[in-house]
Amino acid sequence: MVMTFFRRGDGENSLDQITARTVSMVSDARHSFDLASAALLSGADVETIGQDVRQTDERINEAEQDLRGQLVVHVSVQGSSDIGEVLGLILLIKKIERIGDQNKNILYLAEDGADLSEAPDLEMLIGFRRTISEMLGQAADIIAAGDEDGATELRKRTNDLQVELQDHIRELMHSEEPGHKVVPRAILYRYWKRIVANIAGVVTTATEPLQHQGYQDDGATDIDD
């Protein structure tokens, strides 16, 4: 069963209201992603950005906990007819929360002294950052509209990008450059790959039956990272 994102209903525990809040969670995840990446790639003030990223992550965490509670209430009031969608939404908001965690990990790289703002491959790194940010924006739109075709297209793009990021990780594993140049890039690519994998997991909620969410190819391929 493909998830129907919007259901008519009154009150804060209706699925349409809950889904709208998940869209806000994705928007927050995109915001913290952009900030954390800026700290690493643009040389922006890490302390100021760190405060914002942490506050945004707290907001994401609070939303996750609050929404889980609302979903429990929804099932209690409405019965089990929506149980598949409720469980799907629980999986979805957990993946969004994981994106927030990876954003913090990117921030930690900058706080530990990594600075790629003068890297020779900066233009390429900024290109990856821009693409992932756009994917997060597209994921929010897909959830809001229940856009199955858009989800399928975005999932393909995330698959392709994960392969590309993994290729860069492999290249760095065999690089003869000093560790202080190689290691931050390899770690950043790894965090980006995990974020992209979670974006893929978010959009599968729109297109896959519950038992296959987090997988593709009828459950044969695990897309979590």
C-alpha positions as CSV (number, residue, x, y, z in Angstrom):
1,M,0.0,0.0,0.0
2,V,1.4,3.4,-1.0
3,M,1.1,5.9,1.8
4,T,-1.6,8.5,1.4
5,F,0.0,11.5,3.1
6,F,-2.9,13.7,3.7
7,R,-6.0,12.6,5.4
8,R,-8.9,14.8,6.3
9,G,-9.3,15.2,10.1
10,D,-9.6,17.7,12.9
11,G,-7.3,18.3,15.7
12,E,-3.5,18.1,16.2
13,N,-3.4,14.3,16.0
14,S,-4.9,14.0,12.5
15,L,-2.5,12.6,10.0
16,D,-2.6,15.8,7.8
17,Q,-1.4,17.9,10.8
18,I,1.2,15.4,11.7
19,T,2.5,15.2,8.2
20,A,2.7,18.9,8.0
21,R,5.0,18.9,11.0
22,T,7.3,16.3,9.4
23,V,7.7,18.8,6.5
24,S,8.9,21.4,9.0
25,M,11.3,18.8,10.4
26,V,12.9,18.3,7.0
27,S,13.1,22.1,6.5
28,D,14.9,22.3,9.9
29,A,17.3,19.5,8.8
30,R,18.1,21.4,5.6
31,H,18.8,24.5,7.6
32,S,21.2,22.8,9.9
33,F,22.8,21.0,7.0
34,D,23.5,24.2,5.2
35,L,24.9,25.8,8.3
36,A,27.2,22.9,9.3
37,S,28.5,22.7,5.8
38,A,29.1,26.4,5.7
39,A,31.2,26.1,8.8
40,L,33.4,23.6,7.1
41,L,33.5,24.9,3.5
42,S,33.3,28.7,3.9
43,G,35.3,29.4,7.0
44,A,32.2,30.9,8.7
45,D,32.2,31.5,12.4
46,V,32.0,28.0,14.0
47,E,30.8,29.2,17.4
48,T,27.9,31.1,16.1
49,I,26.9,28.4,13.6
50,G,27.3,25.8,16.3
51,Q,24.7,27.4,18.5
52,D,22.2,27.5,15.7
53,V,22.9,23.9,14.6
54,R,22.4,22.6,18.1
55,Q,19.3,24.6,18.7
56,T,17.9,23.3,15.4
57,D,18.8,19.8,16.3
58,E,17.0,20.1,19.7
59,R,13.9,21.3,17.8
60,I,14.1,18.3,15.5
61,N,14.5,16.0,18.5
62,E,11.6,17.6,20.3
63,A,9.4,17.3,17.2
64,E,10.2,13.7,16.8
65,Q,9.2,12.9,20.4
66,D,6.1,15.0,20.2
67,L,5.0,13.5,16.9
68,R,5.5,9.9,18.2
69,G,3.2,10.8,21.0
70,Q,0.6,12.3,18.7
71,L,0.7,9.2,16.5
72,V,0.0,7.0,19.5
73,V,-3.0,9.2,20.3
74,H,-4.2,9.1,16.7
75,V,-4.2,5.3,16.8
76,S,-6.0,5.3,20.1
77,V,-8.7,7.6,18.8
78,Q,-9.0,6.4,15.2
79,G,-8.4,2.7,15.7
80,S,-6.1,0.5,13.6
81,S,-7.3,1.5,10.1
82,D,-4.3,3.9,9.7
83,I,-1.7,1.7,11.4
84,G,0.4,1.2,8.3
85,E,0.7,4.9,7.7
86,V,1.3,5.6,11.4
87,L,4.2,3.1,11.4
88,G,5.5,4.6,8.2
89,L,5.5,8.1,9.6
90,I,7.3,6.9,12.7
91,L,10.1,5.4,10.5
92,L,10.1,8.6,8.4
93,I,10.6,11.0,11.4
94,K,13.4,8.8,12.7
95,K,15.3,9.1,9.4
96,I,14.8,12.9,9.6
97,E,16.2,12.9,13.1
98,R,19.2,10.9,11.9
99,I,19.9,13.6,9.3
100,G,20.0,16.1,12.1
101,D,22.6,13.9,13.9
102,Q,24.8,13.7,10.8
103,N,24.6,17.5,10.4
104,K,26.0,17.8,14.0
105,N,28.8,15.4,13.0
106,I,29.7,17.8,10.1
107,L,29.8,20.6,12.6
108,Y,32.0,18.6,14.9
109,L,34.5,18.3,12.1
110,A,34.7,22.1,11.9
111,E,34.9,22.5,15.6
112,D,37.8,20.0,15.7
113,G,39.7,22.3,13.3
114,A,38.9,21.0,9.9
115,D,38.7,23.8,7.3
116,L,38.2,23.1,3.6
117,S,37.5,26.8,2.7
118,E,40.7,27.0,0.7
119,A,40.7,23.4,-0.6
120,P,41.7,23.0,-4.3
121,D,38.6,21.0,-4.9
122,L,36.3,23.5,-3.1
123,E,34.1,24.1,-6.1
124,M,33.3,20.4,-6.3
125,L,32.6,20.2,-2.6
126,I,30.3,23.1,-2.8
127,G,28.5,21.4,-5.7
128,F,27.9,18.4,-3.6
129,R,26.6,20.5,-0.7
130,R,24.3,22.4,-3.0
131,T,22.9,19.2,-4.5
132,I,22.2,17.6,-1.1
133,S,20.6,20.7,0.1
134,E,18.3,20.8,-2.9
135,M,17.5,17.1,-2.3
136,L,16.3,17.9,1.2
137,G,14.1,20.7,-0.2
138,Q,12.7,18.3,-2.7
139,A,12.1,15.7,-0.1
140,A,10.0,18.2,1.9
141,D,8.0,19.0,-1.2
142,I,7.4,15.3,-1.9
143,I,6.1,14.7,1.7
144,A,3.8,17.7,1.5
145,A,2.3,16.7,-1.8
146,G,2.4,12.9,-1.6
147,D,4.3,13.1,-4.9
148,E,4.9,9.4,-5.8
149,D,6.6,10.3,-9.2
150,G,8.8,12.9,-7.5
151,A,9.8,10.3,-4.9
152,T,10.8,7.8,-7.5
153,E,12.9,10.4,-9.4
154,L,14.6,11.6,-6.2
155,R,15.3,8.1,-5.0
156,K,17.1,7.4,-8.3
157,R,19.2,10.6,-7.8
158,T,20.1,9.7,-4.3
159,N,21.2,6.2,-5.4
160,D,23.5,7.8,-8.1
161,L,24.9,10.3,-5.6
162,Q,25.7,7.7,-3.0
163,V,27.7,5.8,-5.6
164,E,29.6,8.9,-6.6
165,L,30.3,9.8,-2.9
166,Q,31.5,6.2,-2.2
167,D,33.9,6.5,-5.2
168,H,35.5,9.5,-3.7
169,I,35.9,7.7,-0.4
170,R,37.7,4.9,-2.2
171,E,39.9,7.3,-4.0
172,L,40.9,8.9,-0.7
173,M,41.6,5.6,0.9
174,H,44.4,5.1,-1.7
175,S,45.6,8.7,-1.7
176,E,49.3,9.4,-0.9
177,E,48.4,12.9,0.4
178,P,49.1,13.5,4.1
179,G,46.4,12.4,6.5
180,H,45.4,16.0,7.6
181,K,44.2,16.6,4.0
182,V,42.7,13.2,3.3
183,V,40.9,12.3,6.5
184,P,38.5,15.4,6.8
185,R,37.4,14.9,3.2
186,A,36.8,11.1,3.7
187,I,34.8,11.7,6.8
188,L,32.8,14.5,5.2
189,Y,32.0,12.3,2.2
190,R,30.9,9.5,4.6
191,Y,28.6,11.9,6.5
192,W,27.2,13.2,3.3
193,K,26.6,9.6,2.0
194,R,24.7,8.8,5.2
195,I,22.5,11.9,4.8
196,V,21.7,11.1,1.2
197,A,20.8,7.5,2.3
198,N,18.4,8.9,4.9
199,I,16.9,11.2,2.3
200,A,16.3,8.1,0.1
201,G,14.7,6.4,3.2
202,V,12.4,9.4,3.7
203,V,11.0,9.3,0.2
204,T,10.5,5.5,0.1
205,T,7.7,6.1,2.6
206,A,5.8,7.7,-0.2
207,T,6.2,4.8,-2.6
208,E,6.9,1.5,-0.8
209,P,4.6,-0.7,1.4
210,L,5.5,-0.7,5.0
211,Q,7.5,-3.9,5.0
212,H,9.7,-2.6,2.2
213,Q,10.3,0.9,3.6
214,G,14.1,1.5,3.9
215,Y,14.6,-0.9,1.1
216,Q,14.0,-1.0,-2.7
217,D,13.7,-3.5,-5.5
218,D,10.8,-5.2,-3.6
219,G,12.8,-5.4,-0.4
220,A,16.0,-6.8,-2.0
221,T,18.2,-3.8,-1.6
222,D,18.9,-2.1,1.8
223,I,19.2,1.6,1.2
224,D,20.1,2.6,4.8
225,D,23.6,3.6,5.5
